[in-house]
């Protein structure tokens, strides 16, 4: 699908009219040096200089802003060995929410929190400079197993057979942001363009690739640590465990060398997940709406990518103005969550996001639905 106001090498799968601010940002991205192809996902929305919901191909240049700050942000889901029936009991669900708030904080501060041990592979590989390495050893250790805020979540869901699933959306926390900002600042000093870039073959490019790969591994370890915490809570409260063989994980903020159009290209994904032929993926809706376990269709024009979620319909500031607590409570009817935090969560209401079913229809050529998951309990910070 083409947008006539965008260059020919921009392919779009849209769930509605493209906002003018997104079009301006996409025009700037598509005409940047060395950009060969841009794929726009149906959850596209503007975030700073590069939209969320895009995949970008280059031959040599690396654009840190086209990966974003939360390097390795992604989603993991795993089935439980139980139905979702225990969560129908309000006392059980309230206890689960209380225990999750104890085990999975939104953040931890190094001055007041004992540090966890980083996985050995992360300790073994030092980051590209001492400042980042020290930050990883301090904040990286402390924040391992924390959720973050905004659209990050832990959900307990049910599939069409009423089997319970756990889904987590989170990323590389403060250390990922620090890595991204460090390399973006260096790229800006060198290129002095709004969309700063470095050559992948340069020392700066190689250091970015090394540190980005580290942040992706950290983000995955962070999600796995939270899964273990969820399993402990569910074992204690509802006597169920996770079926780890069912685990599906994907990330949507990264840079990978891939084969496309008969060439090796650098594929930047910012809020877009890989969707090669039959590749498993996860597409959550919004807080309170259905999510999907999917398989990619391997669409070349999309750079083998799909959306990473529903995508925001309203900026957070507008959502806070337009959505009240009563509306949020109505929209969350039938789903357990920390309703005492409803005022803080108004900008995460389902109506602040695009309709995920519309998004899925818009990308039917990119990904196929394997399993539908409906939320039973949502934990956010």
C-alpha positions as CSV (number, residue, x, y, z in Angstrom):
1,X,0.0,0.0,0.0
2,X,1.4,3.4,-1.0
3,X,0.8,6.9,0.3
4,X,1.0,9.2,-2.7
5,X,2.5,12.0,-0.6
6,X,5.4,9.8,0.5
7,X,8.3,8.5,-1.7
8,X,7.8,5.3,-3.7
9,X,10.2,3.3,-1.4
10,X,7.8,3.8,1.6
11,X,5.2,1.0,2.0
12,X,2.3,1.4,4.4
13,X,-0.3,-0.8,6.1
14,X,-2.5,1.7,7.8
15,X,-5.5,1.2,10.2
16,X,-6.8,4.7,9.4
17,X,-5.7,8.1,7.9
18,X,-2.0,8.9,8.4
19,X,-1.7,11.9,10.8
20,X,0.1,14.9,9.2
21,X,2.9,14.9,11.9
22,X,3.6,11.2,11.1
23,X,3.7,12.0,7.4
24,X,6.3,14.8,8.0
25,X,8.4,12.5,10.1
26,X,8.2,9.6,7.6
27,X,9.1,12.0,4.7
28,X,12.2,13.1,6.7
29,X,13.2,9.5,7.4
30,X,12.6,8.2,3.9
31,X,14.8,10.9,2.4
32,X,17.7,10.5,4.9
33,X,21.0,9.3,3.6
34,X,21.3,5.6,2.6
35,X,17.6,4.8,3.5
36,X,16.6,2.1,0.9
37,X,13.1,1.2,2.1
38,X,10.7,2.2,4.9
39,X,7.7,0.0,6.0
40,X,5.0,1.6,8.0
41,X,2.9,-0.5,10.4
42,X,-0.8,0.0,11.3
43,X,0.1,0.9,14.9
44,X,2.3,3.9,13.7
45,X,2.3,7.0,15.8
46,X,4.8,9.8,16.3
47,X,7.4,9.6,19.0
48,X,10.1,12.3,18.9
49,X,11.9,12.3,15.5
50,X,11.1,8.8,14.3
51,X,7.6,7.2,14.5
52,X,6.9,4.1,16.4
53,X,5.7,1.4,14.1
54,X,8.3,1.5,11.4
55,X,11.0,-0.7,9.9
56,X,13.8,1.0,8.0
57,X,16.4,-0.6,5.7
58,X,19.9,0.9,5.0
59,X,23.0,-0.5,3.4
60,X,25.6,0.9,5.7
61,X,24.4,3.8,7.9
62,X,23.0,3.2,11.5
63,X,20.3,5.5,12.8
64,X,20.0,5.2,16.6
65,X,16.8,7.2,16.6
66,X,15.2,4.5,14.3
67,X,15.8,1.9,17.0
68,X,14.7,4.2,19.9
69,X,15.8,4.5,23.5
70,X,14.3,1.3,25.0
71,X,16.6,-1.1,23.1
72,X,15.4,-4.7,23.1
73,X,11.9,-3.7,24.4
74,X,9.7,-6.7,23.7
75,X,7.1,-9.2,24.7
76,X,7.1,-12.7,26.2
77,X,4.2,-15.0,26.7
78,X,4.0,-18.5,28.3
79,X,1.1,-20.7,29.1
80,X,0.3,-22.0,32.6
81,X,-0.5,-25.6,33.6
82,X,-3.9,-24.3,34.8
83,X,-7.1,-22.8,33.5
84,X,-7.9,-19.2,34.3
85,X,-10.7,-20.2,36.6
86,X,-8.8,-19.4,39.9
87,X,-8.7,-15.8,38.8
88,X,-12.5,-15.5,38.7
89,X,-12.3,-15.4,42.5
90,X,-11.9,-11.7,43.5
91,X,-9.9,-12.6,46.6
92,X,-7.4,-14.6,44.6
93,X,-7.0,-11.9,42.0
94,X,-6.5,-9.2,44.6
95,X,-3.9,-11.3,46.3
96,X,-2.2,-11.9,43.0
97,X,-2.1,-8.1,42.3
98,X,-0.8,-7.4,45.8
99,X,2.0,-10.0,45.5
100,X,2.9,-8.8,42.0
101,X,3.4,-5.3,43.4
102,X,5.8,-6.7,46.0
103,X,7.8,-8.9,43.5
104,X,7.8,-6.7,40.4
105,X,8.2,-3.0,41.1
106,X,8.1,-0.4,38.4
107,X,11.6,0.6,39.3
108,X,14.3,0.3,42.0
109,X,16.8,2.8,43.2
110,X,20.4,1.8,43.7
111,X,20.7,3.8,46.9
112,X,18.0,1.8,48.7
113,X,17.9,-1.6,47.0
114,X,20.2,-4.6,47.1
115,X,21.4,-5.5,43.6
116,X,20.6,-8.8,41.9
117,X,23.2,-10.7,40.0
118,X,23.4,-10.1,36.2
119,X,23.5,-13.2,34.0
120,X,27.0,-14.4,33.5
121,X,27.0,-13.6,29.7
122,X,26.2,-10.0,30.5
123,X,29.0,-9.7,33.1
124,X,31.5,-11.3,30.7
125,X,30.9,-8.9,27.9
126,X,31.8,-5.3,28.9
127,X,30.2,-2.4,27.2
128,X,32.1,-0.1,24.9
129,X,33.1,2.5,27.6
130,X,33.8,2.5,31.3
131,X,30.9,4.8,32.1
132,X,28.3,2.5,30.6
133,X,30.0,-0.5,32.2
134,X,29.8,1.0,35.6
135,X,26.1,2.0,35.0
136,X,25.4,-1.6,34.0
137,X,27.1,-2.9,37.2
138,X,25.0,-0.6,39.4
139,X,21.7,0.4,37.8
140,X,21.6,-2.6,35.5
141,X,21.8,-5.1,38.4
142,X,19.3,-3.2,40.5
143,X,16.7,-2.8,37.8
144,X,16.8,-6.4,36.6
145,X,13.3,-7.8,37.1
146,X,11.5,-4.4,37.1
147,X,8.6,-3.5,34.8
148,X,8.9,0.2,34.0
149,X,5.9,2.4,33.4
150,X,3.7,3.6,30.5
151,X,2.6,0.8,28.2
152,X,4.6,-1.9,30.0
153,X,2.5,-4.5,31.7
154,X,2.1,-8.0,33.2
155,X,-1.1,-9.6,32.1
156,X,-2.7,-12.9,33.1
157,X,-4.9,-13.9,30.1
158,X,-7.1,-16.7,28.9
159,X,-7.2,-18.4,25.5
160,X,-10.3,-19.8,23.8
161,X,-9.9,-23.1,25.7
162,X,-9.8,-21.1,29.0
163,X,-6.1,-21.9,29.5
164,X,-4.2,-19.3,31.5
165,X,-1.3,-17.4,29.8
166,X,1.1,-14.9,31.2
167,X,2.2,-12.0,28.9
168,X,4.9,-9.4,29.8
169,X,5.9,-6.3,27.9
170,X,9.1,-4.6,29.1
171,X,12.5,-3.6,27.9
172,X,16.1,-2.8,28.8
173,X,15.2,-0.2,31.5
174,X,17.6,2.6,32.4
175,X,20.7,0.9,31.1
176,X,19.1,0.6,27.6
177,X,18.2,4.3,27.6
178,X,21.7,5.2,28.7
179,X,23.3,3.1,25.9
180,X,21.0,4.7,23.3
181,X,21.6,8.2,24.5
182,X,25.4,7.7,24.7
183,X,25.6,6.6,21.1
184,X,23.1,9.1,19.8
185,X,25.1,12.0,21.4
186,X,28.3,10.7,19.6
187,X,26.4,10.3,16.3
188,X,25.1,13.9,16.6
189,X,28.6,15.3,17.2
190,X,29.8,13.5,14.1
191,X,26.9,14.1,11.7
192,X,25.2,17.2,13.0
193,X,21.9,16.2,11.3
194,X,18.5,15.9,12.9
195,X,18.5,12.2,12.2
196,X,22.1,11.4,13.3
197,X,23.9,8.4,11.9
198,X,27.1,6.5,11.9
199,X,28.6,4.0,9.5
200,X,28.2,0.4,10.6
201,X,31.8,-0.2,9.6
202,X,33.3,2.6,11.7
203,X,34.5,2.2,15.2
204,X,31.5,4.1,16.5
205,X,29.2,1.9,14.5
206,X,30.8,-1.3,15.7
207,X,30.6,-0.1,19.3
208,X,26.9,0.8,18.9
209,X,26.2,-2.7,17.5
210,X,28.0,-4.3,20.4
211,X,26.2,-2.3,23.1
212,X,22.8,-2.7,21.4
213,X,23.2,-6.5,21.3
214,X,24.1,-6.4,25.0
215,X,21.0,-4.3,25.8
216,X,18.8,-6.7,23.8
217,X,20.1,-9.6,25.9
218,X,19.6,-7.6,29.1
219,X,16.0,-6.8,28.1
220,X,15.3,-10.5,27.5
221,X,16.9,-11.4,30.9
222,X,14.7,-8.7,32.5
223,X,11.5,-10.3,31.1
224,X,12.6,-13.8,32.1
225,X,13.3,-12.6,35.7
226,X,9.8,-11.2,35.9
227,X,8.3,-14.4,34.5
228,X,10.0,-16.3,37.3
229,X,8.5,-13.9,39.8
230,X,5.1,-14.3,38.3
231,X,5.4,-18.1,38.5
232,X,6.4,-17.9,42.2
233,X,3.3,-15.7,42.9
234,X,0.9,-18.0,40.9
235,X,2.4,-21.1,42.6
236,X,1.9,-19.7,46.0
237,X,-1.6,-18.1,45.4
238,X,-3.2,-20.4,42.9
239,X,-1.0,-23.6,42.9
240,X,-0.1,-23.3,39.2
241,X,3.1,-23.3,37.3
242,X,4.3,-22.1,33.9
243,X,4.7,-24.5,30.9
244,X,8.1,-23.1,29.8
245,X,8.0,-25.2,26.6
246,X,5.2,-22.9,25.3
247,X,7.2,-19.7,25.7
248,X,7.2,-17.2,22.8
249,X,9.3,-14.1,22.9
250,X,9.9,-11.3,20.4
251,X,11.4,-7.8,20.6
252,X,10.6,-4.7,18.6
253,X,13.3,-2.1,19.1
254,X,16.5,-3.3,17.5
255,X,18.9,-3.3,14.5
256,X,19.6,-6.6,12.7
257,X,21.5,-7.5,9.5
258,X,19.1,-9.3,7.2
259,X,18.7,-10.4,3.6
260,X,16.1,-8.4,1.7
261,X,15.6,-7.8,-2.0
262,X,18.6,-10.0,-2.8
263,X,21.0,-7.9,-0.6
264,X,22.3,-7.7,2.9
265,X,20.7,-4.7,4.6
266,X,20.6,-3.2,8.1
267,X,17.0,-3.4,9.3
268,X,16.1,-0.9,12.0
269,X,12.8,-1.7,13.8
270,X,11.2,0.8,16.1
271,X,7.9,-0.5,17.5
272,X,7.8,-3.2,14.8
273,X,8.4,-6.9,15.3
274,X,10.0,-9.4,12.9
275,X,7.5,-11.4,10.9
276,X,9.4,-13.7,8.7
277,X,7.5,-16.7,7.2
278,X,6.0,-18.7,10.1
279,X,8.0,-16.8,12.7
280,X,6.1,-16.7,16.0
281,X,5.2,-13.3,17.4
282,X,3.0,-11.5,19.9
283,X,0.7,-8.6,19.3
284,X,-0.9,-7.1,22.5
285,X,-3.9,-4.9,22.3
286,X,-4.4,-2.2,24.9
287,X,-5.0,-2.5,28.6
288,X,-8.3,-4.5,28.8
289,X,-8.5,-5.7,25.2
290,X,-7.5,-8.9,23.5
291,X,-4.0,-9.9,22.4
292,X,-2.8,-12.3,19.7
293,X,-0.2,-15.0,19.3
294,X,0.7,-14.8,15.6
295,X,2.9,-16.2,12.9
296,X,4.6,-14.1,10.3
297,X,3.7,-14.2,6.6
298,X,7.1,-13.1,5.3
299,X,6.0,-10.1,3.4
300,X,9.0,-8.6,1.5
301,X,7.6,-5.1,1.2
302,X,7.1,-4.9,5.0
303,X,10.8,-6.0,5.5
304,X,9.3,-9.1,7.1
305,X,7.8,-7.0,9.9
306,X,4.5,-6.4,11.6
307,X,3.0,-4.1,14.2
308,X,4.1,-4.6,17.9
309,X,0.7,-3.7,19.3
310,X,-2.4,-1.6,18.7
311,X,-0.6,1.8,18.8
312,X,-1.7,5.0,20.5
313,X,-4.7,6.8,19.2
314,X,-4.3,9.7,21.6
315,X,-1.1,11.3,22.9
316,X,-0.8,10.8,26.7
317,X,-1.5,14.5,27.4
318,X,-4.7,14.5,25.4
319,X,-5.8,11.1,26.9
320,X,-5.4,12.6,30.4
321,X,-7.6,15.5,29.4
322,X,-10.3,13.5,27.7
323,X,-10.5,10.2,29.7
324,X,-11.8,10.3,33.3
325,X,-11.7,7.6,35.9
326,X,-15.3,6.6,35.4
327,X,-14.7,6.0,31.7
328,X,-11.6,3.9,32.5
329,X,-13.5,1.8,35.0
330,X,-16.3,1.2,32.4
331,X,-13.7,0.2,29.8
332,X,-12.0,-2.2,32.2
333,X,-15.2,-3.9,33.3
334,X,-14.6,-7.6,33.8
335,X,-10.8,-7.3,34.1
336,X,-9.0,-7.2,37.4
337,X,-6.5,-4.3,37.9
338,X,-5.4,-1.9,40.6
339,X,-8.5,0.3,40.5
340,X,-7.1,2.5,43.2
341,X,-4.6,3.6,40.6
342,X,-7.3,4.4,38.0
343,X,-6.5,8.1,38.0
344,X,-2.8,7.5,37.1
345,X,-3.8,4.9,34.5
346,X,-6.2,7.1,32.5
347,X,-3.7,7.6,29.7
348,X,-3.5,3.8,29.3
349,X,-7.2,3.3,28.9
350,X,-8.3,1.2,25.9
351,X,-9.8,4.2,24.2
352,X,-6.4,5.9,24.2
353,X,-5.3,3.2,21.8
354,X,-6.3,2.1,18.3
355,X,-8.7,-0.8,18.0
356,X,-6.5,-3.9,17.8
357,X,-9.0,-5.8,15.6
358,X,-8.8,-2.9,13.0
359,X,-5.0,-3.1,13.3
360,X,-5.0,-6.8,12.7
361,X,-7.2,-6.5,9.6
362,X,-4.9,-3.8,8.2
363,X,-1.9,-6.2,8.5
364,X,-3.5,-9.4,7.4
365,X,-0.9,-9.7,4.7
366,X,1.9,-9.4,7.2
367,X,0.9,-11.8,10.0
368,X,-1.6,-14.6,10.8
369,X,-3.5,-15.1,14.0
370,X,-2.7,-18.4,15.8
371,X,-4.3,-17.8,19.2
372,X,-6.5,-15.1,20.7
373,X,-5.9,-14.2,24.3
374,X,-8.2,-12.1,26.5
375,X,-7.1,-10.3,29.6
376,X,-8.2,-11.5,33.0
377,X,-5.8,-9.5,35.2
378,X,-3.6,-6.5,34.3
379,X,-0.7,-5.3,36.4
380,X,0.8,-1.9,35.6
381,X,2.9,0.6,37.4
